[in-house]
């Protein structure tokens, strides 16, 4: 594992924490054991002295036994001593020996009762404490230790689980330079910072993937679209000059110029869609500018709109309006278009045939039906759709009584 990795740091911190907890537990248990020993010795020393003193005076008698019973103690008969001392269940709580090993003092525990075992030379005495003794201090210490250990392990695992998207993200970022934009690792509903970072990076990668795919398709279509007028132009150059051929050659160059202008509009739109500058502009100014670009007579565009202000990017929105007017004139039966308004919506109407395909089909670059001359929109609707989207508009289409209706619908009310 990389020593500079955050996972390595967390793991080392966890191990150090566990070691410190175990050390603390050991110290507490040792201290508790010594405290228990001192308490037992302090408690039983008076009893030990009293029994030894009575034993030296002439042995045990009924009065002494009665005195012991009054303070809740009793002398175990000699024949019963081995049953206690050699019982496998007997626990030695305290043991004291002199250097020679002839004098021994033990405090034993069996079935919740404490016993004072005294051996001096060849004499053995066993005093039973009739009170029940249960020391739960060590149990509490063990319980706290187990809880702390379990909590530390759970926190370690939870932390690793929280940071796991970061590790996967690091591996995925390495492949980003190779244009591998698949980030299936980051599917999560968690709201922590690491998960949100991974999710945002995944969304960014998806956007890059979509841009890459769109550009690939777009470039292929550009090559295809440019190839036709270039081939036609090369052919016209080779044949004999005539007024008809010159006119066709001019059409070829006009077509190339139109394509280049549309490509420039698309590039500007792609590069600035998120940051386009908007302001308030009158519909009249937008329509007049579009007609000037198209170089058409005013009477070909019938104005039935209210001259309201729209919150848009003037340059791009004019390109969209220009393309809508151009398409309406190009595919109308009377070569006229009517422009209307409704609130902040702009409507373009022309007489002609209904669209053969769903409107969204024409959003594809260079989409065309089988009858190219009759129903081809090239890049027109592709540009219109994206420009309107960047300006918070959508394009809707309907067909009523031989009239095509294209509505630029405002998605939300602009602040004026």
N, C-alpha and C positions, 0 to 999 in steps of 0.2 A: 504494500500500500504506500502511496506517495505520502511522505512525511509532512508535506506542505498542504495536503488535502484537508478540508474541513471535516471529512469523515474520520480521518486519522486523529485529528485533534479531539473530536468528540469521543472516540473510542478510548483514547488515552485518558481523557478526563473521567470517563466512566470507570475505567479500571482503577485509577487512583482513588476515586470516591469509594469504590467497593473495598479497597485495601484499608482505607481510613475507617470505614464502618466496622470492618472485621476487627481491626486493632482496638477501636473503642469498645467493641463488645467484649473482647478478651480482657481488657483492663477493668471494665465494669464487673464482669463475672469474678475476676480474681479479688477485686476489692470487696465485692459482696460476700465472697466465701470467707475472707478474713474477718469481716464484720460479724458474720454468723458465729465464727469460732470464738471471737472475743466476747460476744454476748452470752454464749453458752458457758464459757469458763467463768465469767463474772457471776452468772446465775447459780452455778452448781458448786462453786468453791466453798460457800458456807455449809452446804450439805455434806460435801466431802470431808471437811474438817470435823464436823459434828460426828459423822460415822466413824472416822478414824480415832477420834478422841474416845468415843464410847467403846470402841473395840479394844483399845489399850487399857481401859479401866477395869476390864473384867468380862467383856463380852456383851452380847445383846441380851436384853431382858424384855419382859412384856411391857414395862413402862416405856422403854425406848421405842419399841414397835408402835405403841399407842401414840407417842409423840410424833413419830414419822407419819402415821396415818392422818393425824390432825393437820399436818402441813401438806398432805396429798402425796406422800412417798411411801414406799414399802421395800422391804428387803427380800430379794429373790432367794429361795432356798438353794443351797449348794447343788442339789441334784438337778435343779432346773436351769442352772447357769449355762451349761453347754448347749441347751436347746435354743438359747438366745444368741450366744456368741458364735456358734457354728451354723446358724441358720443362713442359707444362701440369700435370703431377703434382707438380712441385717446390713445396715449401712453405717460405716464409721464416719461420724461427723467431726470428731476431734480426737487427736491422739497425742499423748505426751509420754516421753520415755527419758529416763536418766541415762547417762553415758554407758553405764554397765548393762543396761537392758533388764535389770531385775525388777525395777519399779515401773509399772505401766499404768497410765490413766487413759481411758477411752470413754468417749461419749458416743453411744450407739443409738440407732433408731430402727424400730421394727413395728410395723402396723400402726404408725402414727404415734407411738410411745417412745419416749427417750429413756435410755438406761445409762447409769454411771458405772462403768466397769473399772475396778481398782484391783491391782495385783501388786503385792509387796512381798518379796521373797517367795515364800511358798503359800501364802495366804491370798485367797481371791474373794472379793466381795462384789455383789451386783445389786445396785439400788435402782428401783423402777420409779420413774416419774409418772404418776397416774394421770396427769393432765395430758390432753391431746395437743400435739404441736404440729402445725403446718406452716411452713415458710414458703410463701408464694412470690417472694421478691425475685428470685432467679427466673421464675416463669414469666413474670412481667418483662424482665430484661430480654428474655428470648423472644417473647411476642413482639416487643418493639423492634428488635433486631430483624426479625422475619418481615415485619411490615416495611421497614426502611429498605431492606434488600429488594423486596418485590416492587416497591415504588420506584426505586432507582432503575431496576431492569425495565419496568414498563415505560418510564420516562425516556430511557435510552432508545427503546424500540420505537416509541412514538416519534422521537426526534429524527431517527433514521428514516422512518416512513415519511415524515414531513419533507425531509431533504432529498428523498429518492428522486423526485422529478428533476432536481437540480443536477444530479449525476447523469441521468438519462439525457437531459438537455445538453450537457457538456459533450456527450458522445455524438448527439445529433448535430450540434453546431459544427463539429469537425467535418461532417459530410455536406454542410451547407455550401461550401465552396465548390463541391462537385455537382451542385444543382440538384441535390437530393432534398426535396421539400416535404417529404412525408414525415409528419410528426404524430403518428398514432399513439405515441407514448403518453401524451399529455391529456387524455380524456379523463377529466376529474371535475367533480362539483365542489371540491374544497375551496375555501375562501382565504387560506393563508397566503402570505406574500410569495412564497416559493411557487405554489401552485398557480397563482395568478400570473407570476412572471412566465412560467412555462406555457400557460394558456395564451398569453399575449404573444409570445415568441412563435407558438404554433400558428396563431392567426396571421402573424406577419409572414411566416413561411408559406401559408396557403395563398396569401395575396401575391407573394412573389411568384409562386407557382402559376397562379392564374394569369399574371402579367406575362410570364414567360410563354405560356401556351397561347395567349392572345397575340403576342408579338410574332410567334412562329407562324400562326395561321395568317396573321395580317401580312407578314412579309411574303409568304407564299402567294397570297392573293394579289399583292402589289406586283410581284413578278409576272403573274399570269395576266393581270390587267394591262400592264405596260407593254407586254410582249405583243399584244394585238396591234395597237397603233404604230409601234416601232416597225413591226414586220410590214404593215401596210404602207408606211412611209418609205421604207427601203424599196418596196416594189414600185411605188409611184416614181421614185427617183430614177429607176432604171429604164422606165418606158419613155416614149416620146412625149415631149412637152406639149401641153395643150391647155386651153383655158379651163376645161373641165377637170383635167388632172391637177392643175394648180389649185383649184378650189378644193378638191379632195385632200390635197396636201395641207392646205391651210386648216381644214377640219381636223386632220391628224394632229397638227401642232396645237390647235385649240383644245383638243381632247387631252393631250399631254399636259398642257398648262392647267387645265381644269383639275386633272388628277393630282398634280403637284400641289395646287392650292388646297385641295381636300386633304392630302397627306399632311400638310403643314398644320391645318386646323386640328386634325386628329392628334398629332404630336403635341401641340400646345394643350389640348384638352387632357391628354394622358398625363403630362408632366405637371399640370397645375390644377387638376380637378379639386383637390382638397383645399387649395389655398387661393382660389380665384377671388378677385376683388369685386364686390358688388356695390351698386348704388341705385338711386331711383332715377328712372328714365321714362319719358313719355312714349306711348305706343306709336304715336305719329312719327317721332324721330327714328324709331327702329324700322318702321315700314319704309319710310323715305330712303333710309340708308340702304336697305335691302334692294329696293328698286334701282337705286343708283349703281349698285354693284352689278345687278343683272342687266343694266342698260336697256330697260323696257319702258314703253310708254305708260303714262299714268292711267290712261283709260282701260288698260288691260287688268288693272287691280281695282276692284270696286270696294270702297271703304264704307263699312257699316259698323264701325266700332266707336266706343267712347274713348276719348283721348286721356286715358288714365296713366298714372305712374306705376311702373313695375320695378321691383327690387331685384336686379339682375346684373350679370356681367355684360356690358354693352357689346363688346366686340364679338364674344362667342355667341351670345343670344341672337345677334344680327345674322351670323352665319347660319344658325338654325332656321330663322325666319326666311332668309334668302333661299335656302334649300327647299323649304316647304312651298314657297311661292313658285319656285322653278319647277318642282315636281307637279304642282297643281296645273301650271300652264302647259307643261310638256305632255301631260296625259289627259288633258281635258278635251272635250269634243269641240268647244267653242273658243279655246285658247284664252279663257278668262278665268279669274279667281276672285272670290269674294272673301274679305277679311272682316270678321265680327269679333265682338268681345262680350264677355259675361263675367262680372266681377273682375278677378285678375286672370281669367282664362282668355286665351286668344284662339279663335276658330277660323280654319281655312276650308272653304268649300269650292268644289268645282264639279262641273257636269262631266260624266265619263263612266267607264265600266267599273264595276266593283273589283276590289283586289281579289286575286285568285287564291291567295294564301292568307293565313293568319298574320296580323300586323307584326307580331314578334319575330316571324320568319325573316322579315325584311331588315331586322336589326343586325343580321350577320353581314360582315363586309362582302360586298360584291354579290349579294344574293340576287339571283335572276331566275325568272321562270323560263320555260322552254322557248317561249316567244320573246326573245330578248328585246326586240325593238318595241314591243307593246307593253311590256311590264317589267322593266329593269330599273332598279333604283341605285345600283352601284354602291357607292359609299354614302349616298344622301341620307337615308333613314338611319344608318349606323351613326353618323355624325349627329343628326338631329336628336336621336335617343339619348346619347351620352351628354350632349350639351344641355338638354332639358333636365336630365338627372342631376347634373352639377349645379343647376340653378333652382333645384327643388320643384321641378315640373315633371309631369309624365305626359306621354302622348297616347291619346285614345282615338279609336277609329270607329266610324259607323257609316252606313249606306242607307240613304232614305230617298226614295222616288227618283232614282237616277243621279243622285248627288252624293259625292264622296265628302265626308266630313272628318277633318283632322282637328282634334281639340288639344291644345297645350294646356293642361290642367295644373293649377297650382296645388302643390301637396299641403302647404300650410300657409296661413295668413302671414304676410310679411309685416314687419314693424315699420310704421311710417312716422 
